[in-house]
């Protein structure tokens, strides 16, 4: 009925197996994290350069521009399209509002 207590050697071998499993799991975690880092780096390298300028349109497909932005402006909405500096200047001259966050009018040197 009473099993003899495991020997010290048996206990140490058990501990060794547990630690080997822990080490294997840690190495898998490291491999996974290295793979994620590589994918993140490749994604950053593959990301296209932002446009120089953006023009934002209203809700309708045929609506007029509502604002102009620099290409890296984080306030530009989903309805923004890349464009060139001349188009931005013309839009500003036509009364389209410049973004108060990125100030494309200031960057282009356009004064009211």
Backbone as ProteinMPNN parsed JSONL, in Angstrom:
{"seq_chain_A": "XXXXXXXXXXXXXXXXXXXXXXXXXXXXXXXXXXXXXXXXXXXXXXXXXXXXXXXXXXXXXXXXXXXXXXXXXXXXXXXXXXXXXXXXXXXXXXXXXXXXXXXXXXXXXXXX", "coords_chain_A": {"N_chain_A": [[0.804, -1.188, 0.0], [1.784, 1.342, 0.883], [3.779, 3.261, -1.039], [7.258, 3.363, -1.66], [9.138, 6.286, -0.856], [10.207, 8.552, -3.419], [13.55, 8.523, -4.61], [16.252, 10.825, -3.985], [17.68, 11.215, -6.327], [15.768, 10.461, -8.259], [13.944, 12.541, -7.886], [15.498, 14.744, -8.652], [15.928, 14.17, -11.362], [13.307, 14.353, -12.264], [12.864, 17.099, -11.805], [14.716, 18.081, -13.62], [13.532, 17.323, -16.088], [11.2, 18.879, -16.011], [12.32, 21.448, -16.043], [13.599, 21.374, -18.528], [11.375, 21.269, -20.198], [10.263, 23.76, -19.578], [12.321, 25.414, -20.522], [12.257, 24.771, -23.255], [9.708, 25.764, -23.909], [10.128, 28.498, -23.379], [12.048, 29.043, -25.318], [10.472, 28.668, -27.609], [8.728, 30.821, -27.288], [10.555, 32.905, -27.593], [11.369, 32.467, -30.268], [8.892, 32.929, -31.539], [8.508, 35.651, -30.907], [10.739, 36.8, -32.159], [10.057, 36.262, -34.804], [7.729, 37.819, -35.052], [8.866, 40.37, -34.675], [10.521, 40.501, -36.947], [8.579, 40.404, -38.985], [7.209, 42.784, -38.394], [9.229, 44.677, -38.872], [9.685, 44.211, -41.619], [7.188, 44.956, -42.579], [7.196, 47.687, -41.981], [9.262, 48.513, -43.65], [8.145, 47.988, -46.129], [6.076, 49.736, -46.26], [4.5, 52.291, -48.052], [5.766, 55.556, -48.911], [4.403, 58.473, -47.373], [2.098, 60.718, -49.002], [2.918, 64.041, -50.209], [0.98, 65.997, -49.918], [-2.492, 66.305, -48.981], [-5.933, 66.241, -49.878], [-9.077, 66.731, -48.578], [-12.326, 65.424, -48.9], [-15.935, 65.9, -48.835], [-18.85, 64.059, -47.602], [-20.376, 63.078, -49.778], [-19.981, 61.495, -52.986], [-19.557, 63.26, -55.055], [-18.894, 65.605, -53.795], [-17.496, 68.79, -52.812], [-14.098, 69.808, -51.993], [-13.265, 69.793, -48.514], [-11.229, 70.321, -46.746], [-7.676, 70.887, -46.53], [-4.548, 69.191, -46.189], [-1.244, 68.435, -44.88], [0.799, 65.745, -46.07], [1.48, 63.952, -44.011], [-0.298, 64.373, -42.008], [-2.158, 63.537, -39.19], [-4.758, 64.088, -38.777], [-6.16, 64.036, -41.091], [-8.95, 62.818, -42.776], [-10.689, 59.738, -43.749], [-11.647, 60.233, -46.243], [-9.741, 61.553, -47.65], [-7.506, 62.417, -50.253], [-4.425, 61.861, -52.011], [-2.484, 64.546, -53.344], [-1.008, 67.261, -55.302], [1.19, 70.095, -54.637], [0.414, 72.391, -56.083], [-2.319, 71.977, -56.543], [-3.225, 72.092, -53.929], [-2.612, 74.763, -53.311], [-4.347, 76.078, -55.129], [-6.798, 75.186, -54.115], [-6.77, 76.336, -51.565], [-6.791, 79.03, -52.332], [-9.304, 79.095, -53.422], [-10.87, 79.012, -51.218], [-11.007, 76.756, -49.619], [-10.699, 75.307, -46.462], [-7.714, 75.324, -44.536], [-6.146, 72.712, -42.683], [-6.191, 73.026, -39.218], [-4.452, 71.772, -37.617], [-2.143, 70.659, -38.967], [-1.419, 72.747, -40.6], [-1.108, 73.384, -43.577], [-1.159, 75.649, -45.191], [0.606, 77.46, -44.024], [2.961, 76.007, -44.276], [3.243, 75.974, -47.02], [3.569, 78.642, -47.451], [1.434, 80.268, -48.028], [-0.517, 83.059, -47.671], [-3.364, 84.597, -46.198]], "CA_chain_A": [[0.0, 0.0, 0.0], [2.647, 2.518, 0.94], [4.881, 3.257, -1.998], [8.448, 3.981, -1.076], [9.382, 7.668, -1.294], [11.196, 8.605, -4.506], [14.903, 8.87, -4.179], [16.707, 12.177, -4.324], [18.052, 11.181, -7.744], [14.523, 10.485, -9.035], [13.404, 13.898, -7.791], [16.337, 15.64, -9.464], [15.646, 13.883, -12.785], [11.992, 14.944, -12.522], [13.094, 18.533, -11.897], [15.41, 18.329, -14.88], [12.542, 17.229, -17.172], [10.339, 20.061, -15.923], [13.09, 22.612, -16.484], [13.797, 21.252, -19.977], [10.111, 21.672, -20.824], [10.178, 25.216, -19.424], [13.291, 26.011, -21.439], [11.736, 24.592, -24.613], [8.607, 26.716, -24.058], [10.725, 29.834, -23.451], [12.673, 29.177, -26.649], [9.383, 28.857, -28.58], [8.289, 32.201, -27.133], [11.591, 33.751, -28.209], [11.238, 32.299, -31.722], [7.678, 33.63, -31.963], [8.731, 37.093, -30.804], [11.674, 37.173, -33.234], [9.301, 36.223, -36.05], [6.882, 39.016, -35.053], [9.735, 41.534, -34.893], [10.924, 40.485, -38.352], [7.408, 40.791, -39.775], [6.964, 44.199, -38.133], [10.268, 45.425, -39.587], [9.415, 44.096, -43.053], [6.01, 45.772, -42.85], [7.606, 49.09, -41.977], [10.075, 48.748, -44.839], [7.294, 47.892, -47.317], [5.065, 50.786, -46.226], [4.816, 53.359, -49.006], [5.989, 56.892, -48.371], [3.168, 59.259, -47.391], [2.12, 61.77, -50.022], [3.312, 65.347, -49.687], [-0.206, 66.789, -49.62], [-3.769, 65.593, -49.042], [-7.128, 67.071, -49.95], [-10.176, 65.974, -47.97], [-13.624, 65.684, -49.513], [-17.107, 65.677, -47.992], [-19.455, 62.731, -47.573], [-20.862, 62.632, -51.09], [-18.974, 61.155, -53.986], [-19.33, 64.437, -55.903], [-18.789, 66.802, -52.965], [-16.325, 69.647, -52.955], [-13.113, 69.642, -50.916], [-13.619, 70.424, -47.235], [-10.013, 70.717, -46.03], [-6.402, 70.449, -47.103], [-3.623, 68.714, -45.153], [0.056, 67.915, -45.296], [0.685, 64.302, -46.28], [1.664, 63.179, -42.784], [-1.251, 64.839, -40.999], [-2.956, 62.466, -38.592], [-6.15, 64.535, -38.706], [-6.797, 63.84, -42.399], [-9.949, 61.755, -42.695], [-10.651, 58.64, -44.731], [-12.024, 60.729, -47.572], [-8.63, 62.369, -48.149], [-6.803, 61.869, -51.416], [-3.132, 62.513, -52.249], [-2.477, 65.531, -54.426], [0.247, 68.012, -55.393], [1.202, 71.404, -53.977], [-0.354, 73.366, -56.869], [-3.737, 71.739, -56.278], [-3.469, 72.608, -52.583], [-2.622, 76.237, -53.408], [-5.596, 76.482, -55.788], [-7.902, 74.932, -53.184], [-6.712, 77.383, -50.537], [-7.221, 80.28, -52.965], [-10.745, 78.975, -53.66], [-11.573, 79.095, -49.95], [-11.005, 75.513, -48.848], [-10.053, 75.55, -45.173], [-6.524, 74.535, -44.201], [-6.212, 71.991, -41.413], [-5.594, 73.839, -38.158], [-3.476, 70.929, -36.925], [-0.875, 70.541, -39.718], [-1.185, 74.055, -41.204], [-0.473, 73.32, -44.902], [-1.022, 76.995, -45.745], [1.854, 77.998, -43.48], [4.095, 75.266, -44.85], [3.379, 76.411, -48.419], [3.795, 80.082, -47.508], [0.232, 80.931, -48.547], [-1.088, 83.955, -46.678], [-4.729, 85.08, -46.551]], "C_chain_A": [[0.849, 1.255, 0.0], [3.775, 2.351, -0.055], [6.083, 3.899, -1.333], [8.62, 5.401, -1.63], [10.405, 7.66, -2.415], [12.558, 9.029, -3.957], [15.233, 10.303, -4.581], [17.075, 12.25, -5.799], [16.805, 11.219, -8.625], [13.91, 11.893, -9.031], [14.2, 14.883, -8.639], [16.114, 15.409, -10.951], [14.274, 14.442, -13.177], [12.133, 16.464, -12.691], [13.77, 18.903, -13.212], [14.432, 18.3, -16.051], [11.627, 18.459, -17.184], [11.082, 21.292, -16.441], [13.373, 22.56, -17.979], [12.528, 21.657, -20.726], [9.928, 23.184, -20.737], [11.119, 25.926, -20.399], [12.809, 25.902, -22.883], [10.602, 25.584, -24.876], [9.143, 28.136, -24.186], [11.376, 30.06, -24.81], [11.623, 29.342, -27.735], [8.872, 30.29, -28.51], [9.277, 33.165, -27.781], [11.497, 33.669, -29.725], [10.021, 33.055, -32.248], [7.881, 35.138, -31.948], [9.703, 37.584, -31.875], [10.964, 37.202, -34.578], [8.394, 37.463, -36.157], [7.703, 40.284, -35.306], [10.169, 41.631, -36.357], [9.775, 40.922, -39.241], [7.101, 42.267, -39.606], [7.963, 45.061, -38.905], [10.015, 45.392, -41.093], [8.201, 44.924, -43.453], [6.346, 47.244, -42.897], [8.411, 49.427, -43.225], [9.22, 48.78, -46.103], [6.249, 49.011, -47.374], [5.444, 51.886, -47.208], [5.015, 54.695, -48.29], [4.666, 57.657, -48.378], [3.246, 60.316, -48.494], [2.548, 63.089, -49.383], [2.099, 66.133, -49.193], [-1.458, 65.934, -49.757], [-4.894, 66.622, -49.143], [-8.302, 66.211, -49.494], [-11.501, 66.421, -48.572], [-14.743, 65.383, -48.532], [-17.658, 64.267, -48.153], [-19.882, 62.212, -48.938], [-19.72, 62.369, -52.048], [-18.588, 62.376, -54.803], [-19.126, 65.717, -55.096], [-17.476, 67.542, -53.198], [-15.339, 69.375, -51.821], [-13.554, 70.389, -49.659], [-12.397, 70.903, -46.467], [-8.791, 70.241, -46.802], [-5.44, 70.147, -45.952], [-2.247, 68.471, -45.748], [-0.088, 66.393, -45.381], [0.798, 63.467, -45.026], [0.687, 63.566, -41.68], [-2.103, 63.676, -40.493], [-4.426, 62.848, -38.481], [-6.877, 64.375, -40.039], [-7.731, 62.633, -42.315], [-9.8, 60.711, -43.795], [-10.966, 59.115, -46.143], [-10.949, 61.652, -48.152], [-7.915, 61.646, -49.279], [-5.463, 62.587, -51.574], [-3.229, 63.489, -53.424], [-1.148, 66.274, -54.422], [0.089, 69.402, -54.772], [0.387, 72.439, -54.753], [-1.852, 73.202, -56.63], [-4.103, 72.267, -54.894], [-3.53, 74.135, -52.609], [-3.921, 76.736, -54.035], [-6.793, 76.295, -54.848], [-7.927, 75.994, -52.088], [-7.187, 78.719, -51.096], [-8.731, 80.274, -53.207], [-11.545, 78.957, -52.359], [-11.667, 77.808, -49.157], [-10.185, 75.754, -47.582], [-8.791, 74.706, -45.001], [-6.734, 73.845, -42.851], [-5.517, 72.847, -40.347], [-4.543, 73.059, -37.367], [-2.131, 70.923, -37.653], [-0.491, 71.827, -40.452], [-0.478, 73.983, -42.568], [-0.288, 74.693, -45.531], [0.273, 77.641, -45.28], [3.064, 77.321, -44.12], [4.327, 75.663, -46.306], [3.67, 77.903, -48.546], [2.624, 80.838, -48.077], [-0.366, 81.767, -47.419], [-2.459, 84.395, -47.151], [-4.695, 86.48, -47.076]], "O_chain_A": [[0.634, 2.144, -0.824], [4.606, 1.448, 0.051], [5.957, 4.843, -0.553], [8.267, 5.658, -2.781], [11.354, 6.876, -2.392], [12.671, 9.779, -2.988], [14.558, 10.901, -5.419], [16.802, 13.258, -6.452], [16.782, 11.929, -9.63], [13.42, 12.367, -10.056], [13.62, 15.763, -9.276], [16.111, 16.366, -11.726], [14.1, 14.944, -14.287], [11.574, 17.039, -13.625], [13.435, 19.911, -13.835], [14.497, 19.166, -16.924], [11.323, 19.006, -18.244], [10.521, 22.085, -17.197], [13.387, 23.601, -18.636], [12.598, 22.312, -21.767], [9.492, 23.819, -21.698], [10.746, 26.92, -21.022], [12.944, 26.855, -23.652], [10.542, 26.182, -25.951], [8.659, 28.902, -25.019], [11.267, 31.143, -25.384], [11.849, 30.079, -28.695], [8.609, 30.909, -29.541], [8.878, 34.127, -28.438], [11.54, 34.697, -30.4], [10.098, 33.735, -33.271], [7.469, 35.828, -32.881], [9.515, 38.663, -32.436], [11.238, 38.072, -35.405], [8.302, 38.08, -37.218], [7.284, 41.162, -36.06], [10.18, 42.718, -36.934], [9.968, 41.724, -40.155], [6.763, 42.94, -40.58], [7.584, 46.058, -39.519], [10.118, 46.417, -41.766], [8.177, 45.523, -44.528], [5.844, 47.973, -43.752], [8.256, 50.508, -43.792], [9.53, 49.512, -47.043], [5.61, 49.214, -48.407], [6.579, 52.362, -47.2], [4.489, 54.916, -47.2], [3.879, 57.499, -49.311], [4.335, 60.752, -48.869], [2.538, 63.227, -48.16], [2.17, 66.84, -48.188], [-1.497, 64.977, -50.53], [-4.819, 67.714, -48.578], [-8.488, 65.094, -49.976], [-11.767, 67.612, -48.733], [-14.538, 64.703, -47.527], [-17.026, 63.399, -48.755], [-19.755, 61.019, -49.214], [-18.639, 62.946, -51.932], [-17.432, 62.521, -55.201], [-19.179, 66.81, -55.66], [-16.499, 66.992, -53.706], [-15.704, 68.781, -50.807], [-14.136, 71.471, -49.732], [-12.508, 71.794, -45.625], [-8.866, 69.32, -47.616], [-5.508, 70.763, -44.888], [-2.097, 68.319, -46.961], [-1.02, 65.829, -44.808], [0.255, 62.363, -44.98], [0.834, 63.129, -40.539], [-2.689, 62.93, -41.278], [-5.255, 62.01, -38.124], [-8.092, 64.563, -40.102], [-7.343, 61.565, -41.841], [-8.913, 60.792, -44.645], [-10.592, 58.468, -47.121], [-11.231, 62.445, -49.05], [-7.747, 60.427, -49.257], [-5.367, 63.784, -51.304], [-3.977, 63.262, -54.375], [-0.259, 65.956, -53.632], [-1.017, 69.819, -54.43], [-0.269, 73.282, -54.141], [-2.573, 74.194, -56.526], [-5.183, 72.83, -54.713], [-4.412, 74.73, -51.991], [-4.528, 77.691, -53.549], [-7.687, 77.14, -54.793], [-8.994, 76.491, -51.727], [-7.901, 79.458, -50.419], [-9.365, 81.329, -53.197], [-12.773, 78.894, -52.395], [-12.338, 77.767, -48.126], [-9.103, 76.338, -47.637], [-8.799, 73.51, -45.289], [-7.435, 74.368, -41.985], [-4.402, 73.328, -40.549], [-3.83, 73.632, -36.543], [-1.093, 71.153, -37.033], [0.654, 71.971, -40.88], [0.643, 74.475, -42.699], [0.637, 74.891, -46.319], [0.959, 78.298, -46.063], [4.053, 77.971, -44.46], [5.465, 75.688, -46.774], [3.986, 78.379, -49.636], [2.796, 81.954, -48.568], [-0.68, 81.249, -46.347], [-2.695, 84.549, -48.349], [-5.738, 87.038, -47.416]]}, "name": "protein", "num_of_chains": 1, "seq": "XXXXXXXXXXXXXXXXXXXXXXXXXXXXXXXXXXXXXXXXXXXXXXXXXXXXXXXXXXXXXXXXXXXXXXXXXXXXXXXXXXXXXXXXXXXXXXXXXXXXXXXXXXXXXXXX"}
